[in-house]
Amino acid sequence: FVIGDISSRKLSSVLKKTSIEIGREINYTVFSKADYLQRINSKEHFISSIVDSPKLMLIGKEDEFRKLG
C-alpha cells in the first residue's frame, strides 16, 4: 500500500530488486494522498481494513500514516 505520487511502472521497477531479494512477489496498491483521504473519510472497507491491520512500514513511520486519516 503506497500513498504518494509515483507511477505503478516506476514503483514496479523499484520493488523488483527487493522482490528478488526476499524471494516473493510484492503486491501493491498506489493512492495519491488526496484519494486516500477521500476514501478513508468515506469509510471505504478496503482502506479501513488496511488501517486496522498490522503493518510493515518500508518507508515512513506508522504514526505518520495514522496522522493522515
N, CA, C, O and CB atoms as a CASP TS submission, in Angstrom:
PFRMAT TS
TARGET T0000
AUTHOR 0000-0000-0000
METHOD Language model
MODEL 1
PARENT N/A
ATOM      1  N   PHE     1       0.851  -1.160   0.000  1.00  0.00           N
ATOM      2  CA  PHE     1       0.000   0.000   0.000  1.00  0.00           C
ATOM      3  C   PHE     1       0.894   1.218   0.000  1.00  0.00           C
ATOM      4  O   PHE     1       1.692   1.414   0.916  1.00  0.00           O
ATOM      5  CB  PHE     1      -0.967   0.000   1.208  1.00  0.00           C
ATOM      6  N   VAL     2       0.758   2.043  -1.036  1.00  0.00           N
ATOM      7  CA  VAL     2       1.615   3.212  -1.187  1.00  0.00           C
ATOM      8  C   VAL     2       0.737   4.454  -1.291  1.00  0.00           C
ATOM      9  O   VAL     2      -0.211   4.498  -2.075  1.00  0.00           O
ATOM     10  CB  VAL     2       2.539   3.075  -2.435  1.00  0.00           C
ATOM     11  N   ILE     3       1.068   5.455  -0.493  1.00  0.00           N
ATOM     12  CA  ILE     3       0.395   6.744  -0.594  1.00  0.00           C
ATOM     13  C   ILE     3       1.435   7.727  -1.097  1.00  0.00           C
ATOM     14  O   ILE     3       2.426   7.999  -0.420  1.00  0.00           O
ATOM     15  CB  ILE     3      -0.229   7.204   0.788  1.00  0.00           C
ATOM     16  N   GLY     4       1.203   8.258  -2.293  1.00  0.00           N
ATOM     17  CA  GLY     4       2.160   9.203  -2.845  1.00  0.00           C
ATOM     18  C   GLY     4       1.971   9.381  -4.327  1.00  0.00           C
ATOM     19  O   GLY     4       1.039   8.846  -4.927  1.00  0.00           O
ATOM     20  N   ASP     5       2.865  10.135  -4.901  1.00  0.00           N
ATOM     21  CA  ASP     5       2.808  10.427  -6.332  1.00  0.00           C
ATOM     22  C   ASP     5       3.920   9.672  -7.050  1.00  0.00           C
ATOM     23  O   ASP     5       5.004  10.208  -7.275  1.00  0.00           O
ATOM     24  CB  ASP     5       2.926  11.953  -6.593  1.00  0.00           C
ATOM     25  N   ILE     6       3.640   8.431  -7.403  1.00  0.00           N
ATOM     26  CA  ILE     6       4.581   7.597  -8.137  1.00  0.00           C
ATOM     27  C   ILE     6       3.768   6.722  -9.086  1.00  0.00           C
ATOM     28  O   ILE     6       2.697   6.230  -8.731  1.00  0.00           O
ATOM     29  CB  ILE     6       5.468   6.727  -7.167  1.00  0.00           C
ATOM     30  N   SER     7       4.277   6.541 -10.266  1.00  0.00           N
ATOM     31  CA  SER     7       3.555   5.694 -11.218  1.00  0.00           C
ATOM     32  C   SER     7       3.750   4.231 -10.837  1.00  0.00           C
ATOM     33  O   SER     7       4.765   3.866 -10.243  1.00  0.00           O
ATOM     34  CB  SER     7       4.040   5.952 -12.678  1.00  0.00           C
ATOM     35  N   SER     8       2.783   3.407 -11.177  1.00  0.00           N
ATOM     36  CA  SER     8       2.891   1.974 -10.919  1.00  0.00           C
ATOM     37  C   SER     8       4.093   1.379 -11.639  1.00  0.00           C
ATOM     38  O   SER     8       4.746   0.473 -11.120  1.00  0.00           O
ATOM     39  CB  SER     8       1.611   1.255 -11.350  1.00  0.00           C
ATOM     40  N   ARG     9       4.382   1.882 -12.821  1.00  0.00           N
ATOM     41  CA  ARG     9       5.528   1.384 -13.599  1.00  0.00           C
ATOM     42  C   ARG     9       6.841   1.651 -12.863  1.00  0.00           C
ATOM     43  O   ARG     9       7.681   0.759 -12.742  1.00  0.00           O
ATOM     44  CB  ARG     9       5.560   2.044 -14.998  1.00  0.00           C
ATOM     45  N   LYS    10       7.016   2.870 -12.377  1.00  0.00           N
ATOM     46  CA  LYS    10       8.250   3.218 -11.667  1.00  0.00           C
ATOM     47  C   LYS    10       8.350   2.435 -10.358  1.00  0.00           C
ATOM     48  O   LYS    10       9.419   1.929 -10.018  1.00  0.00           O
ATOM     49  CB  LYS    10       8.307   4.739 -11.387  1.00  0.00           C
ATOM     50  N   LEU    11       7.253   2.333  -9.630  1.00  0.00           N
ATOM     51  CA  LEU    11       7.255   1.595  -8.374  1.00  0.00           C
ATOM     52  C   LEU    11       7.593   0.130  -8.610  1.00  0.00           C
ATOM     53  O   LEU    11       8.339  -0.473  -7.838  1.00  0.00           O
ATOM     54  CB  LEU    11       5.899   1.720  -7.678  1.00  0.00           C
ATOM     55  N   SER    12       7.047  -0.436  -9.668  1.00  0.00           N
ATOM     56  CA  SER    12       7.332  -1.828 -10.006  1.00  0.00           C
ATOM     57  C   SER    12       8.819  -2.042 -10.226  1.00  0.00           C
ATOM     58  O   SER    12       9.387  -3.029  -9.759  1.00  0.00           O
ATOM     59  CB  SER    12       6.554  -2.246 -11.249  1.00  0.00           C
ATOM     60  N   SER    13       9.444  -1.122 -10.932  1.00  0.00           N
ATOM     61  CA  SER    13      10.879  -1.280 -11.184  1.00  0.00           C
ATOM     62  C   SER    13      11.691  -1.114  -9.902  1.00  0.00           C
ATOM     63  O   SER    13      12.713  -1.777  -9.729  1.00  0.00           O
ATOM     64  CB  SER    13      11.348  -0.269 -12.234  1.00  0.00           C
ATOM     65  N   VAL    14      11.253  -0.249  -9.016  1.00  0.00           N
ATOM     66  CA  VAL    14      11.933  -0.051  -7.739  1.00  0.00           C
ATOM     67  C   VAL    14      11.805  -1.302  -6.859  1.00  0.00           C
ATOM     68  O   VAL    14      12.761  -1.699  -6.193  1.00  0.00           O
ATOM     69  CB  VAL    14      11.356   1.182  -7.008  1.00  0.00           C
ATOM     70  N   LEU    15      10.627  -1.912  -6.863  1.00  0.00           N
ATOM     71  CA  LEU    15      10.374  -3.059  -5.985  1.00  0.00           C
ATOM     72  C   LEU    15      10.883  -4.388  -6.549  1.00  0.00           C
ATOM     73  O   LEU    15      10.959  -5.378  -5.821  1.00  0.00           O
ATOM     74  CB  LEU    15       8.898  -3.171  -5.718  1.00  0.00           C
ATOM     75  N   LYS    16      11.227  -4.418  -7.820  1.00  0.00           N
ATOM     76  CA  LYS    16      11.669  -5.664  -8.442  1.00  0.00           C
ATOM     77  C   LYS    16      12.888  -6.249  -7.722  1.00  0.00           C
ATOM     78  O   LYS    16      12.921  -7.446  -7.436  1.00  0.00           O
ATOM     79  CB  LYS    16      11.994  -5.428  -9.919  1.00  0.00           C
ATOM     80  N   LYS    17      13.874  -5.425  -7.433  1.00  0.00           N
ATOM     81  CA  LYS    17      15.083  -5.888  -6.747  1.00  0.00           C
ATOM     82  C   LYS    17      14.744  -6.438  -5.361  1.00  0.00           C
ATOM     83  O   LYS    17      15.234  -7.498  -4.974  1.00  0.00           O
ATOM     84  CB  LYS    17      16.108  -4.741  -6.628  1.00  0.00           C
ATOM     85  N   THR    18      13.920  -5.730  -4.630  1.00  0.00           N
ATOM     86  CA  THR    18      13.524  -6.179  -3.296  1.00  0.00           C
ATOM     87  C   THR    18      12.768  -7.494  -3.379  1.00  0.00           C
ATOM     88  O   THR    18      12.969  -8.383  -2.552  1.00  0.00           O
ATOM     89  CB  THR    18      12.664  -5.117  -2.599  1.00  0.00           C
ATOM     90  N   SER    19      11.908  -7.618  -4.364  1.00  0.00           N
ATOM     91  CA  SER    19      11.148  -8.848  -4.563  1.00  0.00           C
ATOM     92  C   SER    19      12.085 -10.038  -4.780  1.00  0.00           C
ATOM     93  O   SER    19      11.872 -11.115  -4.223  1.00  0.00           O
ATOM     94  CB  SER    19      10.191  -8.698  -5.757  1.00  0.00           C
ATOM     95  N   ILE    20      13.100  -9.837  -5.578  1.00  0.00           N
ATOM     96  CA  ILE    20      14.082 -10.901  -5.836  1.00  0.00           C
ATOM     97  C   ILE    20      14.837 -11.227  -4.548  1.00  0.00           C
ATOM     98  O   ILE    20      15.064 -12.398  -4.244  1.00  0.00           O
ATOM     99  CB  ILE    20      15.077 -10.478  -6.959  1.00  0.00           C
ATOM    100  N   GLU    21      15.227 -10.203  -3.793  1.00  0.00           N
ATOM    101  CA  GLU    21      15.981 -10.405  -2.557  1.00  0.00           C
ATOM    102  C   GLU    21      15.194 -11.192  -1.514  1.00  0.00           C
ATOM    103  O   GLU    21      15.750 -12.052  -0.832  1.00  0.00           O
ATOM    104  CB  GLU    21      16.391  -9.070  -1.980  1.00  0.00           C
ATOM    105  N   ILE    22      13.908 -10.900  -1.390  1.00  0.00           N
ATOM    106  CA  ILE    22      13.117 -11.594  -0.364  1.00  0.00           C
ATOM    107  C   ILE    22      12.497 -12.886  -0.890  1.00  0.00           C
ATOM    108  O   ILE    22      11.928 -13.662  -0.123  1.00  0.00           O
ATOM    109  CB  ILE    22      12.018 -10.677   0.157  1.00  0.00           C
ATOM    110  N   GLY    23      12.608 -13.111  -2.181  1.00  0.00           N
ATOM    111  CA  GLY    23      12.135 -14.359  -2.764  1.00  0.00           C
ATOM    112  C   GLY    23      10.628 -14.491  -2.866  1.00  0.00           C
ATOM    113  O   GLY    23      10.097 -15.601  -2.858  1.00  0.00           O
ATOM    114  N   ARG    24       9.941 -13.369  -2.961  1.00  0.00           N
ATOM    115  CA  ARG    24       8.487 -13.416  -3.149  1.00  0.00           C
ATOM    116  C   ARG    24       7.998 -12.157  -3.838  1.00  0.00           C
ATOM    117  O   ARG    24       8.635 -11.105  -3.800  1.00  0.00           O
ATOM    118  CB  ARG    24       7.770 -13.593  -1.803  1.00  0.00           C
ATOM    119  N   GLU    25       6.857 -12.303  -4.461  1.00  0.00           N
ATOM    120  CA  GLU    25       6.242 -11.190  -5.173  1.00  0.00           C
ATOM    121  C   GLU    25       5.742 -10.152  -4.178  1.00  0.00           C
ATOM    122  O   GLU    25       5.240 -10.496  -3.107  1.00  0.00           O
ATOM    123  CB  GLU    25       5.088 -11.682  -6.068  1.00  0.00           C
ATOM    124  N   ILE    26       5.880  -8.902  -4.533  1.00  0.00           N
ATOM    125  CA  ILE    26       5.354  -7.810  -3.722  1.00  0.00           C
ATOM    126  C   ILE    26       4.152  -7.225  -4.450  1.00  0.00           C
ATOM    127  O   ILE    26       4.287  -6.650  -5.530  1.00  0.00           O
ATOM    128  CB  ILE    26       6.445  -6.714  -3.453  1.00  0.00           C
ATOM    129  N   ASN    27       2.996  -7.374  -3.860  1.00  0.00           N
ATOM    130  CA  ASN    27       1.777  -6.787  -4.418  1.00  0.00           C
ATOM    131  C   ASN    27       1.567  -5.422  -3.771  1.00  0.00           C
ATOM    132  O   ASN    27       1.811  -5.253  -2.576  1.00  0.00           O
ATOM    133  CB  ASN    27       0.533  -7.721  -4.188  1.00  0.00           C
ATOM    134  N   TYR    28       1.120  -4.466  -4.548  1.00  0.00           N
ATOM    135  CA  TYR    28       0.950  -3.123  -4.009  1.00  0.00           C
ATOM    136  C   TYR    28      -0.240  -2.438  -4.656  1.00  0.00           C
ATOM    137  O   TYR    28      -0.717  -2.826  -5.722  1.00  0.00           O
ATOM    138  CB  TYR    28       2.219  -2.293  -4.217  1.00  0.00           C
ATOM    139  N   THR    29      -0.695  -1.409  -3.970  1.00  0.00           N
ATOM    140  CA  THR    29      -1.740  -0.526  -4.460  1.00  0.00           C
ATOM    141  C   THR    29      -1.246   0.891  -4.216  1.00  0.00           C
ATOM    142  O   THR    29      -0.723   1.186  -3.142  1.00  0.00           O
ATOM    143  CB  THR    29      -3.129  -0.799  -3.754  1.00  0.00           C
ATOM    144  N   VAL    30      -1.405   1.770  -5.194  1.00  0.00           N
ATOM    145  CA  VAL    30      -0.933   3.151  -5.083  1.00  0.00           C
ATOM    146  C   VAL    30      -2.131   4.098  -5.040  1.00  0.00           C
ATOM    147  O   VAL    30      -3.038   4.011  -5.868  1.00  0.00           O
ATOM    148  CB  VAL    30       0.008   3.512  -6.267  1.00  0.00           C
ATOM    149  N   PHE    31      -2.119   4.997  -4.069  1.00  0.00           N
ATOM    150  CA  PHE    31      -3.131   6.046  -3.959  1.00  0.00           C
ATOM    151  C   PHE    31      -2.434   7.385  -3.807  1.00  0.00           C
ATOM    152  O   PHE    31      -1.407   7.477  -3.134  1.00  0.00           O
ATOM    153  CB  PHE    31      -4.089   5.784  -2.764  1.00  0.00           C
ATOM    154  N   SER    32      -2.975   8.413  -4.420  1.00  0.00           N
ATOM    155  CA  SER    32      -2.494   9.767  -4.125  1.00  0.00           C
ATOM    156  C   SER    32      -2.969  10.095  -2.707  1.00  0.00           C
ATOM    157  O   SER    32      -3.895   9.465  -2.197  1.00  0.00           O
ATOM    158  CB  SER    32      -3.028  10.838  -5.191  1.00  0.00           C
ATOM    159  N   LYS    33      -2.337  11.071  -2.083  1.00  0.00           N
ATOM    160  CA  LYS    33      -2.748  11.459  -0.729  1.00  0.00           C
ATOM    161  C   LYS    33      -4.209  11.908  -0.724  1.00  0.00           C
ATOM    162  O   LYS    33      -4.966  11.552   0.179  1.00  0.00           O
ATOM    163  CB  LYS    33      -1.839  12.589  -0.186  1.00  0.00           C
ATOM    164  N   ALA    34      -4.605  12.687  -1.731  1.00  0.00           N
ATOM    165  CA  ALA    34      -5.990  13.175  -1.812  1.00  0.00           C
ATOM    166  C   ALA    34      -6.977  12.022  -1.953  1.00  0.00           C
ATOM    167  O   ALA    34      -8.022  12.018  -1.302  1.00  0.00           O
ATOM    168  CB  ALA    34      -6.148  14.142  -2.992  1.00  0.00           C
ATOM    169  N   ASP    35      -6.656  11.048  -2.797  1.00  0.00           N
ATOM    170  CA  ASP    35      -7.537   9.900  -2.996  1.00  0.00           C
ATOM    171  C   ASP    35      -7.636   9.070  -1.715  1.00  0.00           C
ATOM    172  O   ASP    35      -8.720   8.626  -1.338  1.00  0.00           O
ATOM    173  CB  ASP    35      -7.031   9.027  -4.161  1.00  0.00           C
ATOM    174  N   TYR    36      -6.501   8.868  -1.054  1.00  0.00           N
ATOM    175  CA  TYR    36      -6.512   8.125   0.209  1.00  0.00           C
ATOM    176  C   TYR    36      -7.408   8.818   1.225  1.00  0.00           C
ATOM    177  O   TYR    36      -8.237   8.170   1.864  1.00  0.00           O
ATOM    178  CB  TYR    36      -5.084   7.982   0.769  1.00  0.00           C
ATOM    179  N   LEU    37      -7.248  10.138   1.381  1.00  0.00           N
ATOM    180  CA  LEU    37      -8.058  10.872   2.358  1.00  0.00           C
ATOM    181  C   LEU    37      -9.542  10.812   2.023  1.00  0.00           C
ATOM    182  O   LEU    37     -10.377  10.677   2.918  1.00  0.00           O
ATOM    183  CB  LEU    37      -7.608  12.323   2.431  1.00  0.00           C
ATOM    184  N   GLN    38      -9.875  10.911   0.732  1.00  0.00           N
ATOM    185  CA  GLN    38     -11.280  10.824   0.324  1.00  0.00           C
ATOM    186  C   GLN    38     -11.849   9.456   0.675  1.00  0.00           C
ATOM    187  O   GLN    38     -12.969   9.351   1.176  1.00  0.00           O
ATOM    188  CB  GLN    38     -11.428  11.091  -1.190  1.00  0.00           C
ATOM    189  N   ARG    39     -11.076   8.412   0.412  1.00  0.00           N
ATOM    190  CA  ARG    39     -11.551   7.053   0.672  1.00  0.00           C
ATOM    191  C   ARG    39     -11.652   6.752   2.161  1.00  0.00           C
ATOM    192  O   ARG    39     -12.582   6.069   2.589  1.00  0.00           O
ATOM    193  CB  ARG    39     -10.633   6.046   0.012  1.00  0.00           C
ATOM    194  N   ILE    40     -10.715   7.249   2.953  1.00  0.00           N
ATOM    195  CA  ILE    40     -10.793   6.990   4.392  1.00  0.00           C
ATOM    196  C   ILE    40     -11.958   7.768   5.003  1.00  0.00           C
ATOM    197  O   ILE    40     -12.623   7.272   5.913  1.00  0.00           O
ATOM    198  CB  ILE    40      -9.464   7.371   5.090  1.00  0.00           C
ATOM    199  N   ASN    41     -12.207   8.977   4.512  1.00  0.00           N
ATOM    200  CA  ASN    41     -13.332   9.764   5.017  1.00  0.00           C
ATOM    201  C   ASN    41     -14.675   9.158   4.647  1.00  0.00           C
ATOM    202  O   ASN    41     -15.664   9.369   5.349  1.00  0.00           O
ATOM    203  CB  ASN    41     -13.253  11.178   4.491  1.00  0.00           C
ATOM    204  N   SER    42     -14.722   8.404   3.547  1.00  0.00           N
ATOM    205  CA  SER    42     -15.972   7.741   3.166  1.00  0.00           C
ATOM    206  C   SER    42     -16.081   6.351   3.798  1.00  0.00           C
ATOM    207  O   SER    42     -17.024   5.605   3.536  1.00  0.00           O
ATOM    208  CB  SER    42     -16.071   7.630   1.638  1.00  0.00           C
ATOM    209  N   LYS    43     -15.088   6.021   4.640  1.00  0.00           N
ATOM    210  CA  LYS    43     -15.065   4.752   5.383  1.00  0.00           C
ATOM    211  C   LYS    43     -15.105   3.531   4.455  1.00  0.00           C
ATOM    212  O   LYS    43     -15.785   2.545   4.738  1.00  0.00           O
ATOM    213  CB  LYS    43     -16.245   4.696   6.350  1.00  0.00           C
ATOM    214  N   GLU    44     -14.373   3.615   3.359  1.00  0.00           N
ATOM    215  CA  GLU    44     -14.273   2.506   2.415  1.00  0.00           C
ATOM    216  C   GLU    44     -13.689   1.277   3.108  1.00  0.00           C
ATOM    217  O   GLU    44     -12.692   1.381   3.822  1.00  0.00           O
ATOM    218  CB  GLU    44     -13.409   2.901   1.198  1.00  0.00           C
ATOM    219  N   HIS    45     -14.301   0.128   2.901  1.00  0.00           N
ATOM    220  CA  HIS    45     -13.899  -1.101   3.592  1.00  0.00           C
ATOM    221  C   HIS    45     -12.437  -1.463   3.343  1.00  0.00           C
ATOM    222  O   HIS    45     -11.721  -1.803   4.285  1.00  0.00           O
ATOM    223  CB  HIS    45     -14.784  -2.251   3.157  1.00  0.00           C
ATOM    224  N   PHE    46     -11.983  -1.395   2.091  1.00  0.00           N
ATOM    225  CA  PHE    46     -10.602  -1.758   1.769  1.00  0.00           C
ATOM    226  C   PHE    46      -9.619  -0.913   2.571  1.00  0.00           C
ATOM    227  O   PHE    46      -8.675  -1.447   3.154  1.00  0.00           O
ATOM    228  CB  PHE    46     -10.339  -1.591   0.265  1.00  0.00           C
ATOM    229  N   ILE    47      -9.830   0.384   2.605  1.00  0.00           N
ATOM    230  CA  ILE    47      -8.938   1.284   3.331  1.00  0.00           C
ATOM    231  C   ILE    47      -9.034   1.036   4.835  1.00  0.00           C
ATOM    232  O   ILE    47      -8.014   0.984   5.522  1.00  0.00           O
ATOM    233  CB  ILE    47      -9.272   2.753   3.008  1.00  0.00           C
ATOM    234  N   SER    48     -10.245   0.884   5.343  1.00  0.00           N
ATOM    235  CA  SER    48     -10.430   0.617   6.775  1.00  0.00           C
ATOM    236  C   SER    48      -9.728  -0.656   7.206  1.00  0.00           C
ATOM    237  O   SER    48      -9.140  -0.707   8.287  1.00  0.00           O
ATOM    238  CB  SER    48     -11.909   0.521   7.109  1.00  0.00           C
ATOM    239  N   SER    49      -9.784  -1.690   6.366  1.00  0.00           N
ATOM    240  CA  SER    49      -9.128  -2.947   6.727  1.00  0.00           C
ATOM    241  C   SER    49      -7.610  -2.778   6.769  1.00  0.00           C
ATOM    242  O   SER    49      -6.946  -3.416   7.586  1.00  0.00           O
ATOM    243  CB  SER    49      -9.510  -4.056   5.734  1.00  0.00           C
ATOM    244  N   ILE    50      -7.058  -1.941   5.916  1.00  0.00           N
ATOM    245  CA  ILE    50      -5.615  -1.678   5.939  1.00  0.00           C
ATOM    246  C   ILE    50      -5.240  -0.886   7.186  1.00  0.00           C
ATOM    247  O   ILE    50      -4.253  -1.198   7.852  1.00  0.00           O
ATOM    248  CB  ILE    50      -5.180  -0.912   4.670  1.00  0.00           C
ATOM    249  N   VAL    51      -6.019   0.122   7.495  1.00  0.00           N
ATOM    250  CA  VAL    51      -5.741   0.946   8.670  1.00  0.00           C
ATOM    251  C   VAL    51      -5.767   0.094   9.936  1.00  0.00           C
ATOM    252  O   VAL    51      -4.956   0.301  10.839  1.00  0.00           O
ATOM    253  CB  VAL    51      -6.761   2.097   8.779  1.00  0.00           C
ATOM    254  N   ASP    52      -6.685  -0.856  10.006  1.00  0.00           N
ATOM    255  CA  ASP    52      -6.853  -1.673  11.200  1.00  0.00           C
ATOM    256  C   ASP    52      -5.946  -2.896  11.261  1.00  0.00           C
ATOM    257  O   ASP    52      -5.923  -3.586  12.280  1.00  0.00           O
ATOM    258  CB  ASP    52      -8.261  -2.114  11.292  1.00  0.00           C
ATOM    259  N   SER    53      -5.201  -3.180  10.202  1.00  0.00           N
ATOM    260  CA  SER    53      -4.344  -4.371  10.149  1.00  0.00           C
ATOM    261  C   SER    53      -2.916  -4.037  10.566  1.00  0.00           C
ATOM    262  O   SER    53      -2.494  -2.883  10.495  1.00  0.00           O
ATOM    263  CB  SER    53      -4.350  -4.974   8.737  1.00  0.00           C
ATOM    264  N   PRO    54      -2.164  -5.073  11.009  1.00  0.00           N
ATOM    265  CA  PRO    54      -0.738  -4.846  11.304  1.00  0.00           C
ATOM    266  C   PRO    54      -0.006  -4.413  10.040  1.00  0.00           C
ATOM    267  O   PRO    54      -0.374  -4.808   8.934  1.00  0.00           O
ATOM    268  CB  PRO    54      -0.082  -6.127  11.891  1.00  0.00           C
ATOM    269  N   LYS    55       1.038  -3.594  10.214  1.00  0.00           N
ATOM    270  CA  LYS    55       1.763  -3.057   9.075  1.00  0.00           C
ATOM    271  C   LYS    55       3.255  -3.323   9.190  1.00  0.00           C
ATOM    272  O   LYS    55       3.808  -3.413  10.286  1.00  0.00           O
ATOM    273  CB  LYS    55       1.507  -1.569   8.945  1.00  0.00           C
ATOM    274  N   LEU    56       3.882  -3.444   8.048  1.00  0.00           N
ATOM    275  CA  LEU    56       5.327  -3.480   7.948  1.00  0.00           C
ATOM    276  C   LEU    56       5.692  -2.256   7.117  1.00  0.00           C
ATOM    277  O   LEU    56       5.553  -2.259   5.894  1.00  0.00           O
ATOM    278  CB  LEU    56       5.860  -4.841   7.301  1.00  0.00           C
ATOM    279  N   MET    57       6.152  -1.229   7.781  1.00  0.00           N
ATOM    280  CA  MET    57       6.440   0.035   7.118  1.00  0.00           C
ATOM    281  C   MET    57       7.817  -0.050   6.469  1.00  0.00           C
ATOM    282  O   MET    57       8.814  -0.292   7.149  1.00  0.00           O
ATOM    283  CB  MET    57       6.370   1.221   8.121  1.00  0.00           C
ATOM    284  N   LEU    58       7.873   0.148   5.160  1.00  0.00           N
ATOM    285  CA  LEU    58       9.143   0.158   4.451  1.00  0.00           C
ATOM    286  C   LEU    58       9.737   1.562   4.429  1.00  0.00           C
ATOM    287  O   LEU    58      10.947   1.734   4.575  1.00  0.00           O
ATOM    288  CB  LEU    58       8.965  -0.367   3.024  1.00  0.00           C
ATOM    289  N   ILE    59       8.893   2.546   4.250  1.00  0.00           N
ATOM    290  CA  ILE    59       9.305   3.946   4.271  1.00  0.00           C
ATOM    291  C   ILE    59       8.293   4.701   5.118  1.00  0.00           C
ATOM    292  O   ILE    59       7.088   4.493   4.980  1.00  0.00           O
ATOM    293  CB  ILE    59       9.404   4.548   2.818  1.00  0.00           C
ATOM    294  N   GLY    60       8.764   5.558   5.974  1.00  0.00           N
ATOM    295  CA  GLY    60       7.874   6.306   6.843  1.00  0.00           C
ATOM    296  C   GLY    60       7.618   5.553   8.133  1.00  0.00           C
ATOM    297  O   GLY    60       8.149   4.466   8.359  1.00  0.00           O
ATOM    298  N   LYS    61       6.809   6.146   8.958  1.00  0.00           N
ATOM    299  CA  LYS    61       6.502   5.563  10.264  1.00  0.00           C
ATOM    300  C   LYS    61       5.001   5.410  10.404  1.00  0.00           C
ATOM    301  O   LYS    61       4.230   6.164   9.811  1.00  0.00           O
ATOM    302  CB  LYS    61       7.069   6.432  11.411  1.00  0.00           C
ATOM    303  N   GLU    62       4.593   4.431  11.191  1.00  0.00           N
ATOM    304  CA  GLU    62       3.165   4.165  11.329  1.00  0.00           C
ATOM    305  C   GLU    62       2.418   5.348  11.911  1.00  0.00           C
ATOM    306  O   GLU    62       1.273   5.590  11.529  1.00  0.00           O
ATOM    307  CB  GLU    62       2.944   2.949  12.193  1.00  0.00           C
ATOM    308  N   ASP    63       3.028   6.095  12.827  1.00  0.00           N
ATOM    309  CA  ASP    63       2.343   7.252  13.381  1.00  0.00           C
ATOM    310  C   ASP    63       2.095   8.332  12.310  1.00  0.00           C
ATOM    311  O   ASP    63       1.097   9.049  12.381  1.00  0.00           O
ATOM    312  CB  ASP    63       3.160   7.833  14.539  1.00  0.00           C
ATOM    313  N   GLU    64       2.990   8.453  11.325  1.00  0.00           N
ATOM    314  CA  GLU    64       2.773   9.379  10.213  1.00  0.00           C
ATOM    315  C   GLU    64       1.577   8.920   9.375  1.00  0.00           C
ATOM    316  O   GLU    64       0.764   9.734   8.937  1.00  0.00           O
ATOM    317  CB  GLU    64       4.045   9.484   9.330  1.00  0.00           C
ATOM    318  N   PHE    65       1.486   7.615   9.163  1.00  0.00           N
ATOM    319  CA  PHE    65       0.369   7.033   8.416  1.00  0.00           C
ATOM    320  C   PHE    65      -0.951   7.311   9.151  1.00  0.00           C
ATOM    321  O   PHE    65      -1.936   7.724   8.538  1.00  0.00           O
ATOM    322  CB  PHE    65       0.577   5.499   8.224  1.00  0.00           C
ATOM    323  N   ARG    66      -0.956   7.082  10.448  1.00  0.00           N
ATOM    324  CA  ARG    66      -2.181   7.292  11.232  1.00  0.00           C
ATOM    325  C   ARG    66      -2.598   8.768  11.261  1.00  0.00           C
ATOM    326  O   ARG    66      -3.791   9.070  11.301  1.00  0.00           O
ATOM    327  CB  ARG    66      -1.979   6.783  12.665  1.00  0.00           C
ATOM    328  N   LYS    67      -1.637   9.676  11.241  1.00  0.00           N
ATOM    329  CA  LYS    67      -1.956  11.116  11.255  1.00  0.00           C
ATOM    330  C   LYS    67      -2.662  11.565   9.978  1.00  0.00           C
ATOM    331  O   LYS    67      -3.380  12.564   9.990  1.00  0.00           O
ATOM    332  CB  LYS    67      -0.680  11.935  11.445  1.00  0.00           C
ATOM    333  N   LEU    68      -2.467  10.837   8.874  1.00  0.00           N
ATOM    334  CA  LEU    68      -3.126  11.205   7.616  1.00  0.00           C
ATOM    335  C   LEU    68      -4.640  11.117   7.723  1.00  0.00           C
ATOM    336  O   LEU    68      -5.356  11.952   7.170  1.00  0.00           O
ATOM    337  CB  LEU    68      -2.639  10.310   6.484  1.00  0.00           C
ATOM    338  N   GLY    69      -5.128  10.109   8.431  1.00  0.00           N
ATOM    339  CA  GLY    69      -6.568   9.870   8.473  1.00  0.00           C
ATOM    340  C   GLY    69      -7.177  10.321   9.732  1.00  0.00           C
ATOM    341  O   GLY    69      -8.387  10.187   9.916  1.00  0.00           O
TER
END
